[in-house]
Amino acid sequence: MRACNTVHFEGNIPWPKAGEAGLAEAVINDDCSLTYYPVRTILSSDAARREQNADGQPQNSGRQIRRQFAPIRSNVEHGPDPDYHINNQIIDPWGTNLTQIVTDLSATTNGSTITSYNAGGYQQYHGEIPDPTCNNGPGWYPLSGNGLFDWSGGNGQTWVAVHSQGWFGYRGQFDCSGSTYENHLDNWVYVYGDNSTLCSYSQWWKTGFPGWHLYVTCWNPFAVKVDRTL
């Protein structure tokens, strides 16, 4: 199979309505070009299933390894406000979730400025059983510097933004040297004082293959339930 070098995919997704998710998607073609699909709307429940059932394996199975990012808390704690959520992942032609990052940002505003915010998320990657004939390669693994970070704005400002970095290397059955593959995933989530929002994403691959898919979804994964007996 032909290897494709230095693939880049980036963009913005407008925030969807409640109960919906925005999906950005691209696929590597046989000639190593990228087909970009228009951003489209799907049900948020479908987006959640895509995220949670990647590879057809439980998220903490032996093959799918998840590591939580250290959360960010502003100086004022608050209750269950809207949670703006972006999922960024790379999936191979057989449905294997290779590398993934998820970022959450919830914030309160007074209509013009940010009054408090919390952020969290995780990185996830596909591991392999170490093979002693292949330098005990672990499969995909996180590079140093990954995490969740304040990006800009904050309390008292007209916006707040956070950034998640998930950069991954690979050493395993497809490359014992550990020098062929490297995936860089980045998420940015913005909330503004007027309660508008934006999610941005970037993917860079050192090496990919035809049939690899790039998926990014943005949505609010929580539903507000009203007790009408009160």
Summary of the structure (lengths in Angstrom):
residues: 230
radius of gyration: 18.5
end to end distance: 62.3
largest distance: 65.5
contacts: 733
relative contact order: 0.26
helix: 7%
strand: 56%
